[in-house]
Amino acid sequence: MYKFADFELDAVRGLSRNGVSVELEPQALQLLGFLIERRSGVVSKQDLIDEIWGGKAITDAALNTRIHSVRKALGDTASTSKFIKTYPKRGFQFVATVSTDETEEALTKPKRRLWSFVVASVVLLGAVWFSFSSEEPLPLDTERPSIAVVRFDDLSGDPSAQYFVDGLTDELIGHLSRNRELFVVSSATMFSYARESDTALEIARDLGVSYVVRGSVRRDEERVRVSGELVDVDANETIWAEAFEHQLDDIFFVQGEISQAIAGRLLPEIYQSDSLQGRDKPTDDLGAWDLYLRGRVRQAVFSKDAQSDALSFAEEALVRDPEFAAAHSLKARALGTIFFFQWSDAPQDTLVAATEAAKRAIELDDQDAQAHAALGYIYRFTGEAEPAIANLERAVAINPNDARIRLELAHTYDWFRLQSKALPHIEMALKLSPRDPMLQNMYFYKGHILFHLGQHEGALEAARQLGAVATSNTWRVFHHLLRAASLIKLGRADEAQKAVDAALQINPKLSITAMQRQFAGSKNHPENRRVWLTSLRDAGLPE
């Protein structure tokens, strides 16, 4: 047994604090044990990979995700380093004072790593680690430069204009994301970091990326000054920095220039390729652009009022510039969300309007990934598999680094019972945006996909992950139902019944009949519904 601060790490019981168990996934638990065992020196990344992953080729992001999990469980951060210290380009070291239970240590001799026993104990308890889990990431092209763009600082002194700076940051991420040669962290994850809580380098190290872009914006009525900087994270060296000052109506040119300069530094051999050149201005009307940015902020909030606001901003922008493709796309997404959540008194009219807006956006700009995604999303709900999939595949082709679009494509494949095609995209969505506000959706769809592929241990693990991030009773119910359906397939009937009971405690009206009514108007594949409901019935969900 190892003891440090208020914690104990035991071969059988795992990690606890003041006698209370601390939840930590098996790989993270093994990693913590290995770092403690080797605490006398710095443990290299390769040593960790050899020990935890058996020498498999994995990304830095996978390793840093596990380091982050351990730090979070211990109440540590990269900046405080009370327990784990990072040595750039060298590795990690456990730096807290540790005492050991010599008696227990003697029982484990001859020298066999304690953490082999920890993992074995976890497996016996049913928390088996599978290669298809997002905790064991799919191999990525580790030669692709990975990059995160942190929120730019607003130097204008007007808090009400923050949306403009955030919009510019988001657009810059979008510019870089369209380049297939880069791995770009999703804006949803980047915006999940509180502005004051972490430095750009801390965020980058938390995400395991090689490069980070940071900068600032100063805007007045007529001009805008944007300063950008590209930093090599491991070396903590600035490899490019430049300031751009232009008339405000040249803001689109500035975004393109920054994107091209960054890509040029990372990918000099394709610096002049067409994919890096700035696209045409989205609109000549800065008032329309301003309304669009305000609308986009509201559309990211999943409430009826927020979607209504987004729709109003989009429509106002279109009054100023009827040819503004992005505003049509925003209108389509807002209407699609209003339809999906049944916030409309005339749902069919809303669906028609959403379809028309998405099609108009694509007519005006066939390179608008969000418009193709919105149209695919709409076709999914009308049960039209071919155009739904085609539009979402097109959206991914345009912007392969957009986690939300990957999520929608995975959901759509799953919807039409094409789970084998869905799995790689849901895994990639989780990699691109590991702190996404829609992480609950991602883990549920991942579990649902694995469940229908017959990979029930993996589905159970996804249910655990969903339970760890669920913030509403709706998602807590889904967590318990996914557990119940997976457990009954594994022959663990008693545990399945307990999961059903937990769901019923949250929603006593839950039943097979209620779920059948909910599915009645759905275009979801009938076999998906049949298998799901049969499993829940077998698990003990009342009729």
ROLONU-959035 format. One line per 8 residues: number of its first residue (from 1); their letters; for each residue x, y, z of C-alpha. Coordinates in steps of 0.05 Angstrom, whole numbers, plus 5000, padded with zeros to 4 digits. Layout:
<rs>
NUM = A = X Y Z | ...;
</rs>
This chain:
<rs>
1 = MYKFADFE = 5000 5000 5000 | 5025 5070 4983 | 5005 5130 5026 | 5013 5203 5006 | 4978 5266 5031 | 4906 5244 5047 | 4909 5187 4997 | 4921 5112 4999;
9 = LDAVRGLS = 4934 5069 4938 | 4920 4995 4951 | 4929 4935 4905 | 4858 4911 4917 | 4817 4971 4939 | 4848 5021 4890 | 4852 5095 4906 | 4819 5125 4967;
17 = RNGVSVEL = 4821 5192 5004 | 4810 5193 5079 | 4779 5124 5073 | 4731 5144 5017 | 4740 5110 4949 | 4762 5156 4892 | 4737 5134 4823 | 4793 5127 4773;
25 = EPQALQLL = 4792 5087 4708 | 4838 5026 4704 | 4891 5055 4658 | 4896 5118 4699 | 4901 5076 4762 | 4957 5035 4731 | 4993 5098 4708 | 4990 5128 4778;
33 = GFLIERRS = 5018 5065 4809 | 5074 5062 4758 | 5094 5134 4770 | 5094 5123 4845 | 5135 5060 4838 | 5186 5097 4794 | 5183 5162 4835 | 5258 5166 4845;
41 = GVVSKQDL = 5267 5195 4776 | 5233 5222 4714 | 5192 5170 4676 | 5195 5180 4601 | 5134 5181 4556 | 5160 5119 4522 | 5167 5081 4588 | 5094 5099 4604;
49 = IDEIWGGK = 5071 5077 4535 | 5109 5011 4541 | 5080 4999 4611 | 5007 5022 4602 | 4995 5009 4528 | 5044 4953 4515 | 5085 4995 4467 | 5027 5011 4420;
57 = AITDAALN = 5032 5074 4377 | 4988 5125 4411 | 4982 5201 4409 | 5009 5249 4462 | 4935 5268 4472 | 4919 5197 4496 | 4976 5198 4547 | 4960 5268 4571;
65 = TRIHSVRK = 4886 5250 4579 | 4906 5196 4628 | 4954 5243 4664 | 4898 5294 4669 | 4851 5241 4697 | 4901 5225 4752 | 4913 5298 4768 | 4839 5312 4771;
73 = ALGDTAST = 4828 5254 4819 | 4883 5280 4864 | 4860 5353 4860 | 4924 5371 4823 | 4938 5412 4761 | 4996 5421 4712 | 5010 5489 4742 | 5010 5469 4816;
81 = SKFIKTYP = 5044 5401 4805 | 5034 5379 4878 | 5036 5306 4858 | 5057 5299 4785 | 5107 5345 4753 | 5116 5351 4677 | 5186 5357 4649 | 5179 5382 4577;
89 = KRGFQFVA = 5210 5333 4526 | 5231 5287 4583 | 5169 5258 4618 | 5135 5259 4686 | 5153 5249 4759 | 5112 5235 4821 | 5139 5287 4869 | 5096 5280 4933;
97 = TVSTDETE = 5124 5246 4994 | 5104 5172 4996 | 5104 5121 5052 | 5094 5047 5040 | 5065 4988 5079 | 5127 4945 5082 | 5088 4883 5103 | 5044 4885 5042;
105 = EALTKPKR = 5103 4903 4998 | 5139 4840 5022 | 5079 4797 5004 | 5086 4818 4931 | 5157 4793 4924 | 5190 4768 4881 | 5188 4837 4849 | 5124 4837 4809;
113 = RLWSFVVA = 5094 4905 4796 | 5038 4921 4844 | 4997 4952 4788 | 4990 4887 4751 | 4949 4865 4811 | 4909 4930 4811 | 4889 4920 4739 | 4873 4846 4751;
121 = SVVLLGAV = 4829 4866 4810 | 4792 4917 4768 | 4781 4866 4713 | 4753 4816 4764 | 4704 4870 4785 | 4680 4876 4714 | 4713 4940 4691 | 4749 4909 4632;
129 = WFSFSSEE = 4788 4954 4586 | 4776 4943 4511 | 4813 4970 4451 | 4749 5000 4423 | 4737 5044 4484 | 4754 5117 4476 | 4798 5108 4538 | 4842 5065 4492;
137 = PLPLDTER = 4844 5113 4433 | 4844 5091 4361 | 4912 5101 4330 | 4918 5168 4295 | 4968 5193 4245 | 5018 5217 4296 | 5056 5254 4242 | 4999 5304 4235;
145 = PSIAVVRF = 5016 5368 4274 | 4965 5376 4330 | 4942 5446 4347 | 4896 5483 4395 | 4873 5555 4387 | 4857 5587 4454 | 4808 5644 4461 | 4840 5709 4438;
153 = DDLSGDPS = 4843 5765 4490 | 4798 5825 4480 | 4838 5889 4490 | 4782 5935 4470 | 4755 5943 4541 | 4683 5929 4523 | 4656 5865 4555 | 4593 5868 4513;
161 = AQYFVDGL = 4635 5859 4450 | 4667 5794 4472 | 4624 5757 4421 | 4665 5790 4366 | 4731 5765 4392 | 4703 5695 4406 | 4673 5695 4336 | 4741 5711 4306;
169 = TDELIGHL = 4774 5656 4348 | 4720 5606 4325 | 4729 5627 4252 | 4805 5618 4258 | 4794 5547 4285 | 4747 5535 4226 | 4799 5559 4176 | 4852 5513 4205;
177 = SRNRELFV = 4803 5455 4213 | 4791 5451 4138 | 4863 5430 4129 | 4867 5353 4129 | 4942 5356 4145 | 4928 5385 4215 | 4894 5356 4277 | 4856 5416 4305;
185 = VSSATMFS = 4820 5413 4373 | 4747 5432 4368 | 4723 5501 4387 | 4672 5470 4434 | 4728 5441 4476 | 4771 5504 4472 | 4713 5548 4495 | 4700 5501 4554;
193 = YARESDTA = 4762 5528 4589 | 4747 5586 4635 | 4781 5648 4608 | 4820 5664 4672 | 4834 5594 4699 | 4888 5565 4654 | 4944 5593 4613 | 4950 5576 4539;
201 = LEIARDLG = 5008 5528 4553 | 4970 5494 4609 | 4910 5483 4564 | 4955 5457 4508 | 4990 5408 4555 | 4923 5386 4584 | 4900 5369 4513 | 4967 5338 4493;
209 = VSYVVRGS = 4976 5381 4430 | 5043 5400 4400 | 5026 5472 4383 | 4982 5527 4411 | 4958 5592 4380 | 4943 5651 4424 | 4931 5724 4409 | 4893 5788 4422;
217 = VRRDEERV = 4844 5833 4387 | 4835 5908 4393 | 4776 5937 4356 | 4748 6007 4348 | 4694 6034 4304 | 4735 6032 4240 | 4797 5989 4250 | 4817 5922 4280;
225 = RVSGELVD = 4886 5900 4304 | 4897 5825 4312 | 4961 5797 4342 | 4975 5723 4335 | 5029 5677 4361 | 5045 5604 4347 | 5081 5568 4404 | 5117 5501 4405;
233 = VDANETIW = 5088 5472 4470 | 5144 5424 4490 | 5199 5475 4477 | 5157 5535 4501 | 5184 5573 4442 | 5148 5622 4397 | 5159 5600 4325 | 5116 5654 4292;
241 = AEAFEHQL = 5086 5720 4315 | 5055 5776 4275 | 5006 5833 4283 | 4955 5852 4230 | 4921 5920 4228 | 4867 5933 4177 | 4802 5968 4165 | 4746 5932 4202;
249 = DDIFFVQG = 4715 5908 4136 | 4780 5870 4122 | 4770 5824 4181 | 4758 5764 4136 | 4823 5777 4101 | 4858 5779 4168 | 4829 5712 4189 | 4854 5681 4124;
257 = EISQAIAG = 4923 5711 4131 | 4932 5685 4202 | 4909 5615 4182 | 4955 5614 4122 | 5015 5638 4163 | 5004 5585 4216 | 4994 5529 4167 | 5055 5554 4128;
265 = RLLPEIYQ = 5098 5547 4190 | 5074 5477 4205 | 5066 5452 4134 | 5114 5491 4090 | 5111 5442 4033 | 5037 5456 4022 | 5039 5530 4041 | 5016 5551 3972;
273 = SDSLQGRD = 4962 5498 3963 | 4892 5520 3945 | 4864 5492 4010 | 4901 5545 4050 | 4880 5605 4009 | 4828 5651 4039 | 4757 5642 4014 | 4714 5698 3988;
281 = KPTDDLGA = 4684 5746 4039 | 4623 5714 4070 | 4587 5781 4067 | 4603 5853 4049 | 4556 5878 4103 | 4591 5883 4171 | 4524 5894 4204 | 4500 5827 4178;
289 = WDLYLRGR = 4565 5795 4201 | 4557 5825 4271 | 4485 5798 4275 | 4509 5730 4252 | 4563 5727 4306 | 4511 5745 4359 | 4464 5692 4332 | 4518 5639 4332;
297 = VRQAVFSK = 4531 5650 4406 | 4457 5640 4422 | 4450 5579 4377 | 4503 5543 4419 | 4455 5546 4479 | 4403 5490 4480 | 4341 5527 4504 | 4278 5550 4468;
305 = DAQSDALS = 4292 5623 4481 | 4364 5618 4457 | 4344 5583 4392 | 4290 5635 4380 | 4342 5690 4390 | 4390 5656 4342 | 4334 5651 4290 | 4318 5725 4299;
313 = FAEEALVR = 4391 5745 4291 | 4398 5702 4228 | 4335 5732 4197 | 4358 5803 4213 | 4425 5788 4181 | 4389 5762 4119 | 4348 5826 4114 | 4414 5863 4108;
321 = DPEFAAAH = 4445 5812 4061 | 4399 5759 4030 | 4459 5725 3998 | 4496 5713 4064 | 4504 5637 4062 | 4527 5629 4134 | 4465 5665 4159 | 4421 5617 4120;
329 = SLKARALG = 4460 5560 4152 | 4450 5590 4221 | 4376 5597 4208 | 4373 5523 4186 | 4409 5499 4249 | 4364 5541 4295 | 4301 5516 4261 | 4326 5445 4261;
337 = TIFFFQWS = 4339 5449 4336 | 4270 5480 4349 | 4239 5422 4310 | 4280 5369 4345 | 4262 5393 4415 | 4189 5403 4396 | 4191 5477 4412 | 4147 5495 4352;
345 = DAPQDTLV = 4071 5499 4349 | 4075 5481 4275 | 4131 5428 4271 | 4120 5411 4198 | 4125 5484 4177 | 4188 5490 4219 | 4218 5429 4185 | 4202 5456 4115;
353 = AATEAAKR = 4232 5524 4132 | 4295 5490 4160 | 4303 5449 4097 | 4295 5509 4052 | 4346 5550 4092 | 4398 5494 4090 | 4388 5484 4015 | 4394 5559 4003;
361 = AIELDDQD = 4459 5562 4043 | 4488 5506 4001 | 4467 5540 3936 | 4504 5602 3958 | 4565 5566 3986 | 4576 5492 3972 | 4636 5493 4019 | 4593 5509 4080;
369 = AQAHAALG = 4602 5446 4123 | 4550 5470 4174 | 4497 5477 4120 | 4509 5406 4094 | 4507 5381 4166 | 4441 5417 4180 | 4410 5388 4117 | 4434 5318 4135;
377 = YIYRFTGE = 4407 5326 4205 | 4339 5345 4176 | 4337 5287 4128 | 4352 5240 4185 | 4288 5260 4220 | 4248 5251 4157 | 4276 5180 4150 | 4314 5193 4084;
385 = AEPAIANL = 4378 5154 4094 | 4414 5168 4029 | 4411 5245 4028 | 4421 5247 4104 | 4486 5207 4100 | 4510 5241 4036 | 4504 5311 4065 | 4538 5293 4130;
393 = ERAVAINP = 4594 5256 4094 | 4603 5318 4051 | 4605 5361 4114 | 4660 5317 4144 | 4699 5320 4078 | 4697 5396 4080 | 4716 5401 4154 | 4745 5336 4180;
401 = NDARIRLE = 4763 5368 4247 | 4692 5388 4268 | 4673 5343 4327 | 4599 5362 4325 | 4593 5342 4252 | 4628 5276 4266 | 4578 5265 4323 | 4520 5278 4276;
409 = LAHTYDWF = 4547 5231 4223 | 4558 5176 4275 | 4488 5187 4302 | 4459 5184 4232 | 4496 5119 4214 | 4471 5090 4280 | 4400 5116 4266 | 4398 5076 4201;
417 = RLQSKALP = 4431 5015 4233 | 4500 5024 4203 | 4536 5019 4269 | 4602 4993 4241 | 4608 5057 4201 | 4587 5099 4260 | 4640 5076 4310 | 4702 5109 4280;
425 = HIEMALKL = 4667 5176 4276 | 4642 5176 4348 | 4712 5157 4370 | 4742 5214 4329 | 4690 5264 4356 | 4713 5246 4427 | 4786 5257 4407 | 4773 5323 4373;
433 = SPRDPMLQ = 4733 5352 4430 | 4748 5316 4496 | 4715 5372 4537 | 4655 5384 4492 | 4591 5408 4526 | 4557 5352 4487 | 4601 5298 4517 | 4538 5266 4546;
441 = NMYFYKGH = 4510 5257 4476 | 4576 5229 4452 | 4582 5177 4506 | 4509 5155 4500 | 4514 5147 4424 | 4580 5111 4432 | 4548 5063 4481 | 4486 5054 4437;
449 = ILFHLGQH = 4531 5039 4376 | 4573 4988 4415 | 4509 4956 4444 | 4481 4944 4374 | 4549 4918 4350 | 4545 4865 4405 | 4604 4896 4442 | 4568 4898 4509;
457 = EGALEAAR = 4628 4907 4554 | 4646 4968 4514 | 4575 4994 4518 | 4577 4985 4593 | 4641 5025 4597 | 4609 5080 4555 | 4551 5080 4604 | 4600 5090 4661;
465 = QLGAVATS = 4631 5148 4624 | 4562 5178 4611 | 4545 5172 4685 | 4609 5208 4703 | 4591 5270 4662 | 4514 5269 4665 | 4488 5336 4690 | 4413 5326 4683;
473 = NTWRVFHH = 4362 5273 4703 | 4348 5258 4629 | 4420 5237 4618 | 4423 5200 4685 | 4363 5159 4662 | 4398 5144 4596 | 4460 5123 4636 | 4420 5073 4677;
481 = LLRAASLI = 4382 5047 4616 | 4446 5036 4576 | 4475 4999 4636 | 4412 4956 4643 | 4410 4937 4569 | 4484 4921 4568 | 4484 4882 4633 | 4426 4837 4613;
489 = KLGRADEA = 4463 4820 4549 | 4522 4800 4591 | 4479 4754 4633 | 4483 4798 4695 | 4408 4800 4710 | 4412 4823 4782 | 4455 4883 4765 | 4411 4898 4705;
497 = QKAVDAAL = 4349 4901 4750 | 4385 4948 4798 | 4401 4994 4739 | 4327 4993 4719 | 4307 5009 4791 | 4355 5068 4792 | 4324 5095 4727 | 4254 5087 4757;
505 = QINPKLSI = 4274 5125 4819 | 4289 5184 4775 | 4228 5175 4729 | 4174 5130 4760 | 4132 5136 4696 | 4184 5101 4654 | 4158 5038 4619 | 4162 4998 4555;
513 = TAMQRQFA = 4095 5027 4533 | 4118 5098 4546 | 4181 5086 4505 | 4141 5054 4449 | 4098 5117 4447 | 4160 5159 4444 | 4187 5118 4385 | 4120 5118 4349;
521 = GSKNHPEN = 4135 5177 4302 | 4209 5162 4298 | 4243 5143 4233 | 4296 5106 4272 | 4310 5036 4243 | 4257 4988 4270 | 4309 4935 4288 | 4345 4986 4332;
529 = RRVWLTSL = 4280 4997 4370 | 4263 4923 4375 | 4331 4901 4403 | 4334 4960 4451 | 4264 4951 4480 | 4271 4875 4483 | 4334 4882 4524 | 4302 4933 4571;
537 = RDAGLPE = 4241 4888 4580 | 4287 4829 4596 | 4325 4874 4645 | 4260 4886 4684 | 4232 4951 4657 | 4156 4946 4669 | 4107 4944 4612;
</rs>
